Amino acid sequence: MPPPNPQLRQQVISIYKELLNRGRDYPKGYNYFRERVYKAFKAKADLRDDEEIHRAIKHAEYVKKELEAL
């Protein structure tokens, strides 16, 4: 299994940090939000295909926009 693309890896880390930062004001609490984000990213940790990683990043961007709406 080849290692993930370094640029995509950096994008994933960046969006993860952004989501955690935005989760500080989550209505159910930061710990609840942090656990959910961790589980979501952990579930996708085995992705190696660039297209699948791009789709996961787009989904994370969508979640980030939804958090802004809260």
PDB file of N, H, CA, C and O in Angstrom:
ATOM      1  N   MET A   1       0.848  -1.169   0.000  1.00  0.00           N
ATOM      2  CA  MET A   1       0.000   0.000   0.000  1.00  0.00           C
ATOM      3  C   MET A   1       0.900   1.241   0.000  1.00  0.00           C
ATOM      4  O   MET A   1       1.698   1.418   0.921  1.00  0.00           O
ATOM      5  N   PRO A   2       0.784   2.105  -1.021  1.00  0.00           N
ATOM      6  CA  PRO A   2       1.645   3.283  -1.094  1.00  0.00           C
ATOM      7  C   PRO A   2       1.239   4.335  -0.060  1.00  0.00           C
ATOM      8  O   PRO A   2       0.075   4.389   0.338  1.00  0.00           O
ATOM      9  N   PRO A   3       2.175   5.162   0.376  1.00  0.00           N
ATOM     10  CA  PRO A   3       1.836   6.213   1.330  1.00  0.00           C
ATOM     11  C   PRO A   3       0.967   7.274   0.659  1.00  0.00           C
ATOM     12  O   PRO A   3       1.019   7.434  -0.560  1.00  0.00           O
ATOM     13  N   PRO A   4       0.178   7.992   1.437  1.00  0.00           N
ATOM     14  CA  PRO A   4      -0.694   9.020   0.854  1.00  0.00           C
ATOM     15  C   PRO A   4       0.124  10.182   0.292  1.00  0.00           C
ATOM     16  O   PRO A   4       1.264  10.420   0.691  1.00  0.00           O
ATOM     17  N   ASN A   5      -0.482  10.880  -0.627  1.00  0.00           N
ATOM     18  H   ASN A   5      -1.408  10.687  -0.952  1.00  0.00           H
ATOM     19  CA  ASN A   5       0.114  12.058  -1.235  1.00  0.00           C
ATOM     20  C   ASN A   5       0.411  13.088  -0.129  1.00  0.00           C
ATOM     21  O   ASN A   5      -0.487  13.400   0.653  1.00  0.00           O
ATOM     22  N   PRO A   6       1.631  13.621  -0.039  1.00  0.00           N
ATOM     23  CA  PRO A   6       1.977  14.562   1.041  1.00  0.00           C
ATOM     24  C   PRO A   6       1.117  15.832   1.057  1.00  0.00           C
ATOM     25  O   PRO A   6       0.786  16.345   2.126  1.00  0.00           O
ATOM     26  N   GLN A   7       0.756  16.338  -0.128  1.00  0.00           N
ATOM     27  H   GLN A   7       1.025  15.922  -0.997  1.00  0.00           H
ATOM     28  CA  GLN A   7      -0.086  17.539  -0.161  1.00  0.00           C
ATOM     29  C   GLN A   7      -1.481  17.238   0.368  1.00  0.00           C
ATOM     30  O   GLN A   7      -2.056  18.038   1.105  1.00  0.00           O
ATOM     31  N   LEU A   8      -2.022  16.086  -0.007  1.00  0.00           N
ATOM     32  H   LEU A   8      -1.554  15.436  -0.606  1.00  0.00           H
ATOM     33  CA  LEU A   8      -3.346  15.716   0.493  1.00  0.00           C
ATOM     34  C   LEU A   8      -3.304  15.466   1.992  1.00  0.00           C
ATOM     35  O   LEU A   8      -4.236  15.820   2.715  1.00  0.00           O
ATOM     36  N   ARG A   9      -2.240  14.868   2.445  1.00  0.00           N
ATOM     37  H   ARG A   9      -1.483  14.581   1.857  1.00  0.00           H
ATOM     38  CA  ARG A   9      -2.087  14.619   3.884  1.00  0.00           C
ATOM     39  C   ARG A   9      -2.106  15.939   4.640  1.00  0.00           C
ATOM     40  O   ARG A   9      -2.738  16.046   5.690  1.00  0.00           O
ATOM     41  N   GLN A  10      -1.415  16.942   4.111  1.00  0.00           N
ATOM     42  H   GLN A  10      -0.901  16.855   3.258  1.00  0.00           H
ATOM     43  CA  GLN A  10      -1.391  18.252   4.758  1.00  0.00           C
ATOM     44  C   GLN A  10      -2.782  18.891   4.758  1.00  0.00           C
ATOM     45  O   GLN A  10      -3.166  19.533   5.736  1.00  0.00           O
ATOM     46  N   GLN A  11      -3.537  18.722   3.670  1.00  0.00           N
ATOM     47  H   GLN A  11      -3.225  18.201   2.876  1.00  0.00           H
ATOM     48  CA  GLN A  11      -4.902  19.247   3.609  1.00  0.00           C
ATOM     49  C   GLN A  11      -5.782  18.582   4.664  1.00  0.00           C
ATOM     50  O   GLN A  11      -6.582  19.250   5.320  1.00  0.00           O
ATOM     51  N   VAL A  12      -5.636  17.281   4.825  1.00  0.00           N
ATOM     52  H   VAL A  12      -4.987  16.738   4.293  1.00  0.00           H
ATOM     53  CA  VAL A  12      -6.436  16.540   5.800  1.00  0.00           C
ATOM     54  C   VAL A  12      -6.107  17.024   7.216  1.00  0.00           C
ATOM     55  O   VAL A  12      -7.011  17.241   8.022  1.00  0.00           O
ATOM     56  N   ILE A  13      -4.852  17.188   7.510  1.00  0.00           N
ATOM     57  H   ILE A  13      -4.117  17.011   6.855  1.00  0.00           H
ATOM     58  CA  ILE A  13      -4.453  17.669   8.841  1.00  0.00           C
ATOM     59  C   ILE A  13      -4.996  19.068   9.077  1.00  0.00           C
ATOM     60  O   ILE A  13      -5.470  19.380  10.169  1.00  0.00           O
ATOM     61  N   SER A  14      -4.929  19.902   8.065  1.00  0.00           N
ATOM     62  H   SER A  14      -4.543  19.649   7.178  1.00  0.00           H
ATOM     63  CA  SER A  14      -5.416  21.280   8.187  1.00  0.00           C
ATOM     64  C   SER A  14      -6.923  21.322   8.457  1.00  0.00           C
ATOM     65  O   SER A  14      -7.372  22.046   9.346  1.00  0.00           O
ATOM     66  N   ILE A  15      -7.700  20.552   7.696  1.00  0.00           N
ATOM     67  H   ILE A  15      -7.335  19.964   6.975  1.00  0.00           H
ATOM     68  CA  ILE A  15      -9.157  20.564   7.891  1.00  0.00           C
ATOM     69  C   ILE A  15      -9.523  19.959   9.240  1.00  0.00           C
ATOM     70  O   ILE A  15     -10.493  20.385   9.867  1.00  0.00           O
ATOM     71  N   TYR A  16      -8.759  18.975   9.691  1.00  0.00           N
ATOM     72  H   TYR A  16      -7.971  18.629   9.182  1.00  0.00           H
ATOM     73  CA  TYR A  16      -8.994  18.378  11.010  1.00  0.00           C
ATOM     74  C   TYR A  16      -8.812  19.438  12.103  1.00  0.00           C
ATOM     75  O   TYR A  16      -9.635  19.551  13.012  1.00  0.00           O
ATOM     76  N   LYS A  17      -7.734  20.207  12.003  1.00  0.00           N
ATOM     77  H   LYS A  17      -7.066  20.116  11.264  1.00  0.00           H
ATOM     78  CA  LYS A  17      -7.473  21.257  12.987  1.00  0.00           C
ATOM     79  C   LYS A  17      -8.541  22.343  12.933  1.00  0.00           C
ATOM     80  O   LYS A  17      -8.971  22.848  13.970  1.00  0.00           O
ATOM     81  N   GLU A  18      -8.969  22.699  11.725  1.00  0.00           N
ATOM     82  H   GLU A  18      -8.620  22.289  10.883  1.00  0.00           H
ATOM     83  CA  GLU A  18     -10.020  23.711  11.582  1.00  0.00           C
ATOM     84  C   GLU A  18     -11.321  23.238  12.216  1.00  0.00           C
ATOM     85  O   GLU A  18     -11.992  23.997  12.915  1.00  0.00           O
ATOM     86  N   LEU A  19     -11.674  21.980  11.969  1.00  0.00           N
ATOM     87  H   LEU A  19     -11.129  21.363  11.400  1.00  0.00           H
ATOM     88  CA  LEU A  19     -12.904  21.444  12.550  1.00  0.00           C
ATOM     89  C   LEU A  19     -12.824  21.440  14.075  1.00  0.00           C
ATOM     90  O   LEU A  19     -13.785  21.816  14.747  1.00  0.00           O
ATOM     91  N   LEU A  20     -11.700  21.023  14.616  1.00  0.00           N
ATOM     92  H   LEU A  20     -10.919  20.718  14.071  1.00  0.00           H
ATOM     93  CA  LEU A  20     -11.553  21.022  16.073  1.00  0.00           C
ATOM     94  C   LEU A  20     -11.665  22.432  16.638  1.00  0.00           C
ATOM     95  O   LEU A  20     -12.255  22.640  17.698  1.00  0.00           O
ATOM     96  N   ASN A  21     -11.103  23.384  15.932  1.00  0.00           N
ATOM     97  H   ASN A  21     -10.624  23.215  15.070  1.00  0.00           H
ATOM     98  CA  ASN A  21     -11.165  24.770  16.390  1.00  0.00           C
ATOM     99  C   ASN A  21     -12.605  25.285  16.377  1.00  0.00           C
ATOM    100  O   ASN A  21     -13.031  25.968  17.308  1.00  0.00           O
ATOM    101  N   ARG A  22     -13.339  24.962  15.339  1.00  0.00           N
ATOM    102  H   ARG A  22     -12.992  24.407  14.583  1.00  0.00           H
ATOM    103  CA  ARG A  22     -14.739  25.403  15.256  1.00  0.00           C
ATOM    104  C   ARG A  22     -15.648  24.665  16.234  1.00  0.00           C
ATOM    105  O   ARG A  22     -16.711  25.163  16.604  1.00  0.00           O
ATOM    106  N   GLY A  23     -15.227  23.496  16.640  1.00  0.00           N
ATOM    107  H   GLY A  23     -14.364  23.092  16.339  1.00  0.00           H
ATOM    108  CA  GLY A  23     -16.034  22.698  17.558  1.00  0.00           C
ATOM    109  C   GLY A  23     -16.040  23.215  18.985  1.00  0.00           C
ATOM    110  O   GLY A  23     -16.792  22.711  19.819  1.00  0.00           O
ATOM    111  N   ARG A  24     -15.231  24.193  19.276  1.00  0.00           N
ATOM    112  H   ARG A  24     -14.620  24.602  18.598  1.00  0.00           H
ATOM    113  CA  ARG A  24     -15.178  24.740  20.643  1.00  0.00           C
ATOM    114  C   ARG A  24     -16.513  25.347  21.069  1.00  0.00           C
ATOM    115  O   ARG A  24     -16.820  25.397  22.260  1.00  0.00           O
ATOM    116  N   ASP A  25     -17.301  25.806  20.109  1.00  0.00           N
ATOM    117  H   ASP A  25     -17.051  25.765  19.141  1.00  0.00           H
ATOM    118  CA  ASP A  25     -18.593  26.412  20.414  1.00  0.00           C
ATOM    119  C   ASP A  25     -19.757  25.474  20.118  1.00  0.00           C
ATOM    120  O   ASP A  25     -20.904  25.915  20.054  1.00  0.00           O
ATOM    121  N   TYR A  26     -19.477  24.193  19.937  1.00  0.00           N
ATOM    122  H   TYR A  26     -18.545  23.834  19.989  1.00  0.00           H
ATOM    123  CA  TYR A  26     -20.524  23.233  19.595  1.00  0.00           C
ATOM    124  C   TYR A  26     -21.518  23.120  20.759  1.00  0.00           C
ATOM    125  O   TYR A  26     -21.106  23.051  21.917  1.00  0.00           O
ATOM    126  N   PRO A  27     -22.822  23.100  20.457  1.00  0.00           N
ATOM    127  CA  PRO A  27     -23.831  23.086  21.523  1.00  0.00           C
ATOM    128  C   PRO A  27     -23.728  21.912  22.505  1.00  0.00           C
ATOM    129  O   PRO A  27     -24.020  22.084  23.688  1.00  0.00           O
ATOM    130  N   LYS A  28     -23.321  20.730  22.046  1.00  0.00           N
ATOM    131  H   LYS A  28     -23.083  20.590  21.085  1.00  0.00           H
ATOM    132  CA  LYS A  28     -23.247  19.572  22.938  1.00  0.00           C
ATOM    133  C   LYS A  28     -21.915  19.491  23.670  1.00  0.00           C
ATOM    134  O   LYS A  28     -21.688  18.560  24.442  1.00  0.00           O
ATOM    135  N   GLY A  29     -21.050  20.439  23.439  1.00  0.00           N
ATOM    136  H   GLY A  29     -21.235  21.196  22.812  1.00  0.00           H
ATOM    137  CA  GLY A  29     -19.771  20.468  24.141  1.00  0.00           C
ATOM    138  C   GLY A  29     -18.612  20.051  23.265  1.00  0.00           C
ATOM    139  O   GLY A  29     -18.769  19.294  22.307  1.00  0.00           O
ATOM    140  N   TYR A  30     -17.449  20.560  23.612  1.00  0.00           N
ATOM    141  H   TYR A  30     -17.321  21.175  24.390  1.00  0.00           H
ATOM    142  CA  TYR A  30     -16.246  20.310  22.817  1.00  0.00           C
ATOM    143  C   TYR A  30     -15.826  18.851  22.867  1.00  0.00           C
ATOM    144  O   TYR A  30     -15.435  18.294  21.841  1.00  0.00           O
ATOM    145  N   ASN A  31     -15.895  18.221  24.023  1.00  0.00           N
ATOM    146  H   ASN A  31     -16.213  18.673  24.857  1.00  0.00           H
ATOM    147  CA  ASN A  31     -15.462  16.822  24.127  1.00  0.00           C
ATOM    148  C   ASN A  31     -16.311  15.903  23.255  1.00  0.00           C
ATOM    149  O   ASN A  31     -15.784  14.997  22.611  1.00  0.00           O
ATOM    150  N   TYR A  32     -17.611  16.131  23.232  1.00  0.00           N
ATOM    151  H   TYR A  32     -18.040  16.868  23.755  1.00  0.00           H
ATOM    152  CA  TYR A  32     -18.498  15.346  22.368  1.00  0.00           C
ATOM    153  C   TYR A  32     -18.096  15.529  20.911  1.00  0.00           C
ATOM    154  O   TYR A  32     -17.975  14.557  20.166  1.00  0.00           O
ATOM    155  N   PHE A  33     -17.892  16.773  20.514  1.00  0.00           N
ATOM    156  H   PHE A  33     -17.991  17.562  21.120  1.00  0.00           H
ATOM    157  CA  PHE A  33     -17.541  17.091  19.135  1.00  0.00           C
ATOM    158  C   PHE A  33     -16.183  16.490  18.765  1.00  0.00           C
ATOM    159  O   PHE A  33     -16.038  15.899  17.695  1.00  0.00           O
ATOM    160  N   ARG A  34     -15.208  16.636  19.631  1.00  0.00           N
ATOM    161  H   ARG A  34     -15.327  17.115  20.501  1.00  0.00           H
ATOM    162  CA  ARG A  34     -13.858  16.138  19.371  1.00  0.00           C
ATOM    163  C   ARG A  34     -13.860  14.623  19.162  1.00  0.00           C
ATOM    164  O   ARG A  34     -13.191  14.120  18.259  1.00  0.00           O
ATOM    165  N   GLU A  35     -14.601  13.905  19.985  1.00  0.00           N
ATOM    166  H   GLU A  35     -15.144  14.314  20.718  1.00  0.00           H
ATOM    167  CA  GLU A  35     -14.684  12.446  19.840  1.00  0.00           C
ATOM    168  C   GLU A  35     -15.308  12.058  18.501  1.00  0.00           C
ATOM    169  O   GLU A  35     -14.850  11.123  17.843  1.00  0.00           O
ATOM    170  N   ARG A  36     -16.346  12.774  18.105  1.00  0.00           N
ATOM    171  H   ARG A  36     -16.718  13.533  18.639  1.00  0.00           H
ATOM    172  CA  ARG A  36     -17.017  12.474  16.838  1.00  0.00           C
ATOM    173  C   ARG A  36     -16.099  12.745  15.646  1.00  0.00           C
ATOM    174  O   ARG A  36     -16.040  11.947  14.710  1.00  0.00           O
ATOM    175  N   VAL A  37     -15.391  13.862  15.683  1.00  0.00           N
ATOM    176  H   VAL A  37     -15.439  14.509  16.443  1.00  0.00           H
ATOM    177  CA  VAL A  37     -14.471  14.194  14.591  1.00  0.00           C
ATOM    178  C   VAL A  37     -13.348  13.165  14.528  1.00  0.00           C
ATOM    179  O   VAL A  37     -12.969  12.721  13.444  1.00  0.00           O
ATOM    180  N   TYR A  38     -12.819  12.789  15.678  1.00  0.00           N
ATOM    181  H   TYR A  38     -13.126  13.149  16.558  1.00  0.00           H
ATOM    182  CA  TYR A  38     -11.737  11.806  15.725  1.00  0.00           C
ATOM    183  C   TYR A  38     -12.193  10.484  15.105  1.00  0.00           C
ATOM    184  O   TYR A  38     -11.480   9.896  14.293  1.00  0.00           O
ATOM    185  N   LYS A  39     -13.376  10.024  15.489  1.00  0.00           N
ATOM    186  H   LYS A  39     -13.956  10.502  16.148  1.00  0.00           H
ATOM    187  CA  LYS A  39     -13.891   8.763  14.957  1.00  0.00           C
ATOM    188  C   LYS A  39     -14.110   8.839  13.446  1.00  0.00           C
ATOM    189  O   LYS A  39     -13.832   7.879  12.727  1.00  0.00           O
ATOM    190  N   ALA A  40     -14.606   9.977  12.970  1.00  0.00           N
ATOM    191  H   ALA A  40     -14.832  10.756  13.554  1.00  0.00           H
ATOM    192  CA  ALA A  40     -14.846  10.140  11.535  1.00  0.00           C
ATOM    193  C   ALA A  40     -13.542  10.100  10.747  1.00  0.00           C
ATOM    194  O   ALA A  40     -13.464   9.460   9.699  1.00  0.00           O
ATOM    195  N   PHE A  41     -12.530  10.776  11.247  1.00  0.00           N
ATOM    196  H   PHE A  41     -12.593  11.296  12.099  1.00  0.00           H
ATOM    197  CA  PHE A  41     -11.251  10.787  10.550  1.00  0.00           C
ATOM    198  C   PHE A  41     -10.548   9.440  10.681  1.00  0.00           C
ATOM    199  O   PHE A  41      -9.894   8.993   9.739  1.00  0.00           O
ATOM    200  N   LYS A  42     -10.672   8.803  11.811  1.00  0.00           N
ATOM    201  H   LYS A  42     -11.203   9.166  12.576  1.00  0.00           H
ATOM    202  CA  LYS A  42     -10.056   7.493  12.026  1.00  0.00           C
ATOM    203  C   LYS A  42     -10.661   6.454  11.067  1.00  0.00           C
ATOM    204  O   LYS A  42      -9.956   5.575  10.572  1.00  0.00           O
ATOM    205  N   ALA A  43     -11.954   6.564  10.815  1.00  0.00           N
ATOM    206  H   ALA A  43     -12.527   7.279  11.217  1.00  0.00           H
ATOM    207  CA  ALA A  43     -12.622   5.627   9.919  1.00  0.00           C
ATOM    208  C   ALA A  43     -12.106   5.747   8.480  1.00  0.00           C
ATOM    209  O   ALA A  43     -12.157   4.782   7.719  1.00  0.00           O
ATOM    210  N   LYS A  44     -11.615   6.917   8.116  1.00  0.00           N
ATOM    211  H   LYS A  44     -11.573   7.701   8.735  1.00  0.00           H
ATOM    212  CA  LYS A  44     -11.113   7.149   6.759  1.00  0.00           C
ATOM    213  C   LYS A  44      -9.585   7.091   6.687  1.00  0.00           C
ATOM    214  O   LYS A  44      -9.014   7.399   5.641  1.00  0.00           O
ATOM    215  N   ALA A  45      -8.929   6.714   7.746  1.00  0.00           N
ATOM    216  H   ALA A  45      -9.393   6.464   8.596  1.00  0.00           H
ATOM    217  CA  ALA A  45      -7.459   6.734   7.809  1.00  0.00           C
ATOM    218  C   ALA A  45      -6.807   5.775   6.824  1.00  0.00           C
ATOM    219  O   ALA A  45      -5.646   5.965   6.462  1.00  0.00           O
ATOM    220  N   ASP A  46      -7.517   4.762   6.388  1.00  0.00           N
ATOM    221  H   ASP A  46      -8.460   4.607   6.682  1.00  0.00           H
ATOM    222  CA  ASP A  46      -6.911   3.782   5.490  1.00  0.00           C
ATOM    223  C   ASP A  46      -7.062   4.148   4.013  1.00  0.00           C
ATOM    224  O   ASP A  46      -6.642   3.376   3.151  1.00  0.00           O
ATOM    225  N   LEU A  47      -7.640   5.288   3.702  1.00  0.00           N
ATOM    226  H   LEU A  47      -7.981   5.916   4.402  1.00  0.00           H
ATOM    227  CA  LEU A  47      -7.793   5.707   2.310  1.00  0.00           C
ATOM    228  C   LEU A  47      -6.430   5.980   1.686  1.00  0.00           C
ATOM    229  O   LEU A  47      -5.579   6.626   2.297  1.00  0.00           O
ATOM    230  N   ARG A  48      -6.227   5.488   0.473  1.00  0.00           N
ATOM    231  H   ARG A  48      -6.918   4.963  -0.024  1.00  0.00           H
ATOM    232  CA  ARG A  48      -4.965   5.727  -0.233  1.00  0.00           C
ATOM    233  C   ARG A  48      -5.204   6.299  -1.630  1.00  0.00           C
ATOM    234  O   ARG A  48      -4.303   6.896  -2.218  1.00  0.00           O
ATOM    235  N   ASP A  49      -6.405   6.119  -2.157  1.00  0.00           N
ATOM    236  H   ASP A  49      -7.137   5.633  -1.679  1.00  0.00           H
ATOM    237  CA  ASP A  49      -6.736   6.633  -3.481  1.00  0.00           C
ATOM    238  C   ASP A  49      -6.967   8.143  -3.406  1.00  0.00           C
ATOM    239  O   ASP A  49      -7.746   8.616  -2.578  1.00  0.00           O
ATOM    240  N   ASP A  50      -6.289   8.893  -4.273  1.00  0.00           N
ATOM    241  H   ASP A  50      -5.657   8.509  -4.945  1.00  0.00           H
ATOM    242  CA  ASP A  50      -6.394  10.358  -4.234  1.00  0.00           C
ATOM    243  C   ASP A  50      -7.830  10.840  -4.424  1.00  0.00           C
ATOM    244  O   ASP A  50      -8.247  11.797  -3.772  1.00  0.00           O
ATOM    245  N   GLU A  51      -8.581  10.201  -5.295  1.00  0.00           N
ATOM    246  H   GLU A  51      -8.242   9.424  -5.825  1.00  0.00           H
ATOM    247  CA  GLU A  51      -9.972  10.611  -5.538  1.00  0.00           C
ATOM    248  C   GLU A  51     -10.832  10.420  -4.287  1.00  0.00           C
ATOM    249  O   GLU A  51     -11.647  11.280  -3.953  1.00  0.00           O
ATOM    250  N   GLU A  52     -10.653   9.318  -3.614  1.00  0.00           N
ATOM    251  H   GLU A  52      -9.991   8.619  -3.885  1.00  0.00           H
ATOM    252  CA  GLU A  52     -11.415   9.072  -2.390  1.00  0.00           C
ATOM    253  C   GLU A  52     -11.033  10.075  -1.309  1.00  0.00           C
ATOM    254  O   GLU A  52     -11.890  10.542  -0.559  1.00  0.00           O
ATOM    255  N   ILE A  53      -9.766  10.400  -1.229  1.00  0.00           N
ATOM    256  H   ILE A  53      -9.069  10.020  -1.838  1.00  0.00           H
ATOM    257  CA  ILE A  53      -9.311  11.390  -0.244  1.00  0.00           C
ATOM    258  C   ILE A  53      -9.907  12.756  -0.577  1.00  0.00           C
ATOM    259  O   ILE A  53     -10.322  13.482   0.326  1.00  0.00           O
ATOM    260  N   HIS A  54      -9.955  13.117  -1.870  1.00  0.00           N
ATOM    261  H   HIS A  54      -9.618  12.527  -2.604  1.00  0.00           H
ATOM    262  CA  HIS A  54     -10.570  14.386  -2.274  1.00  0.00           C
ATOM    263  C   HIS A  54     -12.044  14.426  -1.881  1.00  0.00           C
ATOM    264  O   HIS A  54     -12.532  15.449  -1.402  1.00  0.00           O
ATOM    265  N   ARG A  55     -12.752  13.315  -2.082  1.00  0.00           N
ATOM    266  H   ARG A  55     -12.355  12.483  -2.471  1.00  0.00           H
ATOM    267  CA  ARG A  55     -14.164  13.261  -1.694  1.00  0.00           C
ATOM    268  C   ARG A  55     -14.336  13.434  -0.189  1.00  0.00           C
ATOM    269  O   ARG A  55     -15.252  14.122   0.262  1.00  0.00           O
ATOM    270  N   ALA A  56     -13.455  12.812   0.584  1.00  0.00           N
ATOM    271  H   ALA A  56     -12.711  12.254   0.218  1.00  0.00           H
ATOM    272  CA  ALA A  56     -13.532  12.946   2.040  1.00  0.00           C
ATOM    273  C   ALA A  56     -13.231  14.376   2.469  1.00  0.00           C
ATOM    274  O   ALA A  56     -13.855  14.881   3.402  1.00  0.00           O
ATOM    275  N   ILE A  57     -12.295  15.029   1.808  1.00  0.00           N
ATOM    276  H   ILE A  57     -11.788  14.618   1.050  1.00  0.00           H
ATOM    277  CA  ILE A  57     -11.976  16.431   2.116  1.00  0.00           C
ATOM    278  C   ILE A  57     -13.170  17.315   1.794  1.00  0.00           C
ATOM    279  O   ILE A  57     -13.499  18.216   2.565  1.00  0.00           O
ATOM    280  N   LYS A  58     -13.822  17.069   0.663  1.00  0.00           N
ATOM    281  H   LYS A  58     -13.555  16.338   0.036  1.00  0.00           H
ATOM    282  CA  LYS A  58     -15.012  17.856   0.307  1.00  0.00           C
ATOM    283  C   LYS A  58     -16.116  17.668   1.340  1.00  0.00           C
ATOM    284  O   LYS A  58     -16.816  18.620   1.685  1.00  0.00           O
ATOM    285  N   HIS A  59     -16.273  16.450   1.830  1.00  0.00           N
ATOM    286  H   HIS A  59     -15.705  15.677   1.549  1.00  0.00           H
ATOM    287  CA  HIS A  59     -17.279  16.205   2.867  1.00  0.00           C
ATOM    288  C   HIS A  59     -16.928  16.972   4.142  1.00  0.00           C
ATOM    289  O   HIS A  59     -17.805  17.551   4.783  1.00  0.00           O
ATOM    290  N   ALA A  60     -15.655  16.974   4.503  1.00  0.00           N
ATOM    291  H   ALA A  60     -14.943  16.504   3.982  1.00  0.00           H
ATOM    292  CA  ALA A  60     -15.219  17.704   5.697  1.00  0.00           C
ATOM    293  C   ALA A  60     -15.441  19.211   5.519  1.00  0.00           C
ATOM    294  O   ALA A  60     -15.807  19.897   6.474  1.00  0.00           O
ATOM    295  N   GLU A  61     -15.224  19.727   4.305  1.00  0.00           N
ATOM    296  H   GLU A  61     -14.927  19.169   3.529  1.00  0.00           H
ATOM    297  CA  GLU A  61     -15.490  21.142   4.031  1.00  0.00           C
ATOM    298  C   GLU A  61     -16.984  21.443   4.190  1.00  0.00           C
ATOM    299  O   GLU A  61     -17.358  22.497   4.705  1.00  0.00           O
ATOM    300  N   TYR A  62     -17.824  20.519   3.749  1.00  0.00           N
ATOM    301  H   TYR A  62     -17.520  19.663   3.331  1.00  0.00           H
ATOM    302  CA  TYR A  62     -19.273  20.682   3.905  1.00  0.00           C
ATOM    303  C   TYR A  62     -19.645  20.738   5.387  1.00  0.00           C
ATOM    304  O   TYR A  62     -20.439  21.584   5.798  1.00  0.00           O
ATOM    305  N   VAL A  63     -19.079  19.850   6.178  1.00  0.00           N
ATOM    306  H   VAL A  63     -18.433  19.163   5.844  1.00  0.00           H
ATOM    307  CA  VAL A  63     -19.351  19.832   7.613  1.00  0.00           C
ATOM    308  C   VAL A  63     -18.887  21.141   8.242  1.00  0.00           C
ATOM    309  O   VAL A  63     -19.556  21.684   9.121  1.00  0.00           O
ATOM    310  N   LYS A  64     -17.754  21.641   7.797  1.00  0.00           N
ATOM    311  H   LYS A  64     -17.210  21.201   7.082  1.00  0.00           H
ATOM    312  CA  LYS A  64     -17.237  22.909   8.315  1.00  0.00           C
ATOM    313  C   LYS A  64     -18.212  24.051   8.027  1.00  0.00           C
ATOM    314  O   LYS A  64     -18.448  24.902   8.885  1.00  0.00           O
ATOM    315  N   LYS A  65     -18.776  24.065   6.820  1.00  0.00           N
ATOM    316  H   LYS A  65     -18.585  23.374   6.124  1.00  0.00           H
ATOM    317  CA  LYS A  65     -19.759  25.101   6.464  1.00  0.00           C
ATOM    318  C   LYS A  65     -21.027  24.960   7.301  1.00  0.00           C
ATOM    319  O   LYS A  65     -21.620  25.961   7.702  1.00  0.00           O
ATOM    320  N   GLU A  66     -21.442  23.734   7.563  1.00  0.00           N
ATOM    321  H   GLU A  66     -20.960  22.921   7.237  1.00  0.00           H
ATOM    322  CA  GLU A  66     -22.617  23.519   8.396  1.00  0.00           C
ATOM    323  C   GLU A  66     -22.382  24.010   9.823  1.00  0.00           C
ATOM    324  O   GLU A  66     -23.300  24.519  10.467  1.00  0.00           O
ATOM    325  N   LEU A  67     -21.170  23.858  10.309  1.00  0.00           N
ATOM    326  H   LEU A  67     -20.425  23.445   9.786  1.00  0.00           H
ATOM    327  CA  LEU A  67     -20.851  24.361  11.640  1.00  0.00           C
ATOM    328  C   LEU A  67     -20.926  25.875  11.696  1.00  0.00           C
ATOM    329  O   LEU A  67     -21.322  26.446  12.712  1.00  0.00           O
ATOM    330  N   GLU A  68     -20.545  26.522  10.608  1.00  0.00           N
ATOM    331  H   GLU A  68     -20.223  26.057   9.783  1.00  0.00           H
ATOM    332  CA  GLU A  68     -20.625  27.976  10.551  1.00  0.00           C
ATOM    333  C   GLU A  68     -22.080  28.420  10.658  1.00  0.00           C
ATOM    334  O   GLU A  68     -22.369  29.478  11.218  1.00  0.00           O
ATOM    335  N   ALA A  69     -22.996  27.616  10.124  1.00  0.00           N
ATOM    336  H   ALA A  69     -22.762  26.756   9.669  1.00  0.00           H
ATOM    337  CA  ALA A  69     -24.416  27.949  10.159  1.00  0.00           C
ATOM    338  C   ALA A  69     -24.986  27.860  11.571  1.00  0.00           C
ATOM    339  O   ALA A  69     -25.991  28.503  11.875  1.00  0.00           O
ATOM    340  N   LEU A  70     -24.355  27.072  12.433  1.00  0.00           N
ATOM    341  H   LEU A  70     -23.539  26.549  12.187  1.00  0.00           H
ATOM    342  CA  LEU A  70     -24.835  26.971  13.820  1.00  0.00           C
ATOM    343  C   LEU A  70     -24.529  28.254  14.489  1.00  0.00           C
ATOM    344  O   LEU A  70     -24.835  28.423  15.670  1.00  0.00           O
TER     345      LEU A  70
END
